[in-house]
Amino acid sequence: MARRDIIVVGASAGGVEALKELVAGLPAGFPASLFVVCHFPAGARSVLPRILSRSGSLLATHAADGEEFNPGQVYVAPPNFHMLLAPGSRIRLSRGARENHHRPAIDPLFRSAARHYGARVIALVLSGALHDGTAGLMAVRAAGGVSLVQDPADAVIASMPENAIRLARVDHVIKLAELAPRLVELVQRNDAPDQVAKAMDPIERMNEIAARDMLRQANDGRRGEVSVLTCPECGGTLWQVDEAGILRFRCHVGHAYNGELLLSEQSEALEAALWTAVRTFKEKWVLASQFANHQRAGGDFEVAARYDEQAKQAAEFGDLIERHLLVGSPTGGVPPDGSPGTRAKG
């Protein structure tokens, strides 16, 4: 039998206080690694590792992409990155799509731990709203791991624990004050099966299904069926008309297109979306620069530097889209003053 030495924790509203109490109860030299996802605004500054390091005996840090994790340490997902566990005791950070409207989200961490570490995993859901973490708990249980949930009665926001209990059929529902001792007990048992079970959340199979359907559409294999395309006018799903020799599509409210017109509409929509991205990046450059100057005026040069970096990235990304995808100019770049480029459209 092996030790359960991978602990994944998900928290949202009200979760910081719960996390502080949890890590305060864990001893120095704790023989397991903790991985924490706490919902956090993308552009905000996270000081959660500093808070957790001061709360107990374990060192807490923001996770870095590709780093090797070790027992006795707490790894916190940085803002705007999913934290995933990879084989070989490695951490991966991803800017992949938001899940449950969050990045970082809890479910990606839980299911990556289940997939690669199986029965060695202990998963814990703390205070928070809505459903994030529920599907991840199910993946951990399916892989032979152990699932815990904070007792909703002492959670600041009870709905995330309540949904996990109702849908995931968790192994243990535990009051906050008893969570740390229970984790110590579970880690010390050495009762995890040696054979690591392979588990996959069904949502992960959707990538393969979507790719297969798109390929079938590209090969004209969905005549008379729902297509993978959407209506330019209302955004509804398009059905492909079942006839050979001509491509025609119709949405459920009646908008109809032949293939050439639909392709033209999509080209126009794509150009509009790219110009919208350029405009958004330029506005982000303006606002981030304004925040940087405001912080500098107040003497907070560290925060100003962070906003300067955001402004620099926004200027560069907007210029790349405009230069390479829209205008097509072989030259160009960010002007000497650092502002995004301005070029005539068309």
Secondary structure, 3 states (H helix, E strand, C coil): CECCCEEEEEECCCHHHHHHHHHHCCCCCCCCEEEEEECCCCCCCCCHHHHHHHHCCCEEEECCCCCECCCCEEEECCCCCEEEEECCCEEEEECCCCECCECCCHHHHHHHHHHHHHHHEEEEECCCCCCCCHHHHHHHHHCCCEEEEECHHHCCCCHHHHHHHHHHCCCEEECHHHHHHHHHHHHHCCCECCCCCCCCCHHHHHHHHHHHHHHHHHCCCCCCCEEEEECCCCCCEEEECCCCCCCEEEECCCCEEEHHHHHHHHHHHHHHHHHHHHHHHHHHHHHHHHHHHHHHHCCCHHHHHHHHHHHHHHHHHHHHHHHHHHHCCCCCCCCCCCCCCCCCCC
